[in-house]
Amino acid sequence: MVQIKEFYSDDCINCRLMKKELDKLTNVQIDYINVDVEPENAVAFHVDILPTMVILKNMEIVDTITGMHSAEEIQGIIDALDK
């Protein structure tokens, strides 16, 4: 199964917009991690830009995406990994 760790901040406008896109995705588990509340996770995953999505398959990091992306774009990545 593909999993996304979405790193965000409540003050980040692009993060709020990205959440709306991520809510459209299927066949993926999404964990939302607020970097203001859990800064140690941001450090562990080397997150320095928001929004950042760390994509994992079988608990291994396969991709890291920063900035805004459409649901269709991200779904394409997920579908390719699910094959």
C-alpha positions as CSV (number, residue, x, y, z in Angstrom):
1,M,0.0,0.0,0.0
2,V,1.1,3.5,-0.8
3,Q,1.2,6.0,2.0
4,I,1.7,9.8,2.0
5,K,3.1,11.8,4.9
6,E,1.9,15.4,4.3
7,F,3.8,18.0,6.2
8,Y,2.0,21.2,6.7
9,S,1.5,24.3,8.9
10,D,-1.8,25.9,9.8
11,D,-0.3,29.2,8.7
12,C,0.6,27.9,5.2
13,I,-2.0,28.8,2.6
14,N,-0.6,26.4,0.0
15,C,-0.8,23.6,2.6
16,R,-4.6,24.2,3.0
17,L,-5.1,24.2,-0.7
18,M,-3.0,21.0,-1.0
19,K,-5.1,19.3,1.6
20,K,-8.2,19.8,-0.6
21,E,-6.3,18.1,-3.4
22,L,-5.1,15.2,-1.3
23,D,-8.7,14.6,0.0
24,K,-9.6,13.7,-3.6
25,L,-7.1,10.8,-3.8
26,T,-8.0,7.1,-3.7
27,N,-6.0,3.9,-2.7
28,V,-3.7,5.8,-0.4
29,Q,-3.3,6.3,3.3
30,I,-2.5,9.9,4.2
31,D,-0.9,11.0,7.5
32,Y,-1.1,14.8,8.1
33,I,1.8,16.0,10.2
34,N,1.7,19.6,11.5
35,V,5.3,20.7,11.7
36,D,4.5,23.3,14.4
37,V,3.2,20.5,16.7
38,E,5.7,17.8,15.6
39,P,8.9,19.5,14.5
40,E,10.9,16.3,15.2
41,N,9.1,14.6,12.4
42,A,10.0,17.4,10.0
43,V,13.6,17.1,11.0
44,A,13.6,13.3,10.7
45,F,12.2,13.5,7.1
46,H,14.4,16.5,6.2
47,V,11.4,18.8,5.5
48,D,12.3,22.4,5.0
49,I,9.7,23.5,2.4
50,L,5.9,23.4,2.9
51,P,3.9,21.7,1.8
52,T,6.0,18.6,1.5
53,M,4.6,15.1,0.7
54,V,6.8,12.1,1.5
55,I,5.5,9.1,-0.5
56,L,6.2,5.6,0.9
57,K,5.6,2.1,-0.4
58,N,6.0,-0.8,1.9
59,M,7.3,1.6,4.5
60,E,10.2,2.8,2.3
61,I,10.5,6.3,1.0
62,V,10.1,6.3,-2.8
63,D,9.5,10.0,-3.6
64,T,9.4,13.4,-2.0
65,I,7.3,16.2,-3.5
66,T,7.2,19.8,-2.5
67,G,4.9,22.6,-3.4
68,M,1.4,22.5,-5.0
69,H,0.3,19.7,-7.2
70,S,-3.0,18.6,-8.6
71,A,-4.8,15.5,-7.3
72,E,-4.6,14.1,-10.8
73,E,-0.8,14.5,-10.8
74,I,-0.4,12.8,-7.4
75,Q,-2.9,10.1,-8.2
76,G,-0.8,9.3,-11.3
77,I,2.3,8.8,-9.1
78,I,0.3,6.6,-6.7
79,D,-1.2,4.5,-9.5
80,A,2.3,3.9,-11.0
81,L,3.6,2.7,-7.6
82,D,0.6,0.5,-7.0
83,K,1.4,-1.7,-10.1
